[in-house]
């Protein structure tokens, strides 16, 4: 899983979180000397200590397994495919959340923005996009910003790009995931936007204005995560639910013929 020493990996995570050794020591209630010894390889941390430091560094479960292996311990977090029978109840719960949000769109995504599940209102985003963008795995970030994707129907594309691109850049910095880094580089290549005015502090969320069936719809989204998951697959599932930002959008999406 890794050939890098655990101390080097922990130091890298500490730097990502912009913490000094003293900061981490205070947060984790250990001595700064111990943190230093672990990072320099003078001390090999026990399994509980690896998990303790990883918790205070906010390390994802997938990467906690990597830290454990680097320290000579067995991984403790399971990763299972979505069709694993043991995940059936959890996925049923996700499906209930998605269906319960109808007639408004909602999707379940993995850590790289790939579509896992969606409700029946997803056509708001899928209509009129290049078929190649709908080849599995469908990446919702790519579909949203690609010139042949949803971007062609987004009225406030510059605002949406200005919101999503820094979000993805932060995710790259926080996780170090090379696939996310490649995705960010690809989206940057689609073009840049001029400087935008600062968002209105009174705005609850950034609206996304989409032309759909001759009507401009205004939506905003919220994110839900399984914060107490002890399974890598479940921890990495994100549910993004879209809400109407005005009465006209709500009325349109409630119509049986809207989709």
C-alpha positions, 0 to 999 in steps of 0.5 A, a space after each residue: 500500500 505504501 513504501 514511505 515511512 509513517 513519520 513522513 506521511 504524518 508530517 505531510 498530513 500535518 503540513 496539509 492541515 497547516 499545523 506546527 508540531 506543537 499545535 498537533 501535540 496540544 490538540 492530541 494531548 501528547 508531547 511535542 517531543 513524541 510528535 517529533 520522534 514519530 515524524 523523524 522515525 526515531 519512534 514507531 507509533 503504536 496502532 492506537 497512537 497512529 489512529 489517535 494522531 490521524 483523528 486529530 489531523 482529520 485523515 480520511 479512513 482510506 489514508 488511515 489504513 495507509 498510515 497503519 500499514 506504513 507503521 507495520 500494523 494491519 489496516 482496520 477500516 474495511 472497503 467494500 464494493 457498493 453491491 456488497 450485501 453488507 452495504 445493502 441497508 446503508 445504500 437503501 437509506 441513501 436511496 430513501 434520502 434521494 427519493 424523499 427529495 423528489 421532485 427536486 434533484 439529488 445525487 450520491 457521489 464518491 470522493 472523486 465526484 463520480 455519480 453513484 446514485 441519483 433520483 428521478 429528477 436528475 434529468 435537469 442536469 443530464 438533458 442535452 449533454 454530450 453522450 460521451 460525458 454520460 459514459 460511466 463513471 459520470 463525473 458530475 464536476 466534469 459534466 457541470 463545467 464541460 463546454 459540451 455538458 451542463 455548462 452550455 445551459 448555466 446562465 451564471 457559469 462564471 459564478 459557478 466556476 468561481 465557486 466550484 474550482 476553489 472548492 476542488 482545489 481545497 479538496 486536492 490540497 487536503 487529500 493529496 489525491 492525484 486523480 482529483 489533481 488531474 481533474 482540477 487540471 482538466 477543468 482549468 483547461 476549459 477556460 478561466 473567468 474574469 474577476 467576480 465581485 465578492 458574494 453578497 454576505 446575505 446570500 445563503 448559498 450560491 444559486 445555479 441558474 439553469 435553462 431547462 425546457 425553455 425555463 430558467 431554473 434557480 437552484 442551490 445545493 446542500 451536502 450530506 455526509 456519513 460523519 460517523 461511518 467506519 467503512 471507507 466506502 460509506 465515509 466517501 459517499 456524499 449526498 448533494 441535494 438541490 433545492 429550488 431558490 425561488 417559487 417559480 423553480 419549485 412550481 416548475 419542478 413539481 409539474 409531472 411533465 417537468 422531467 
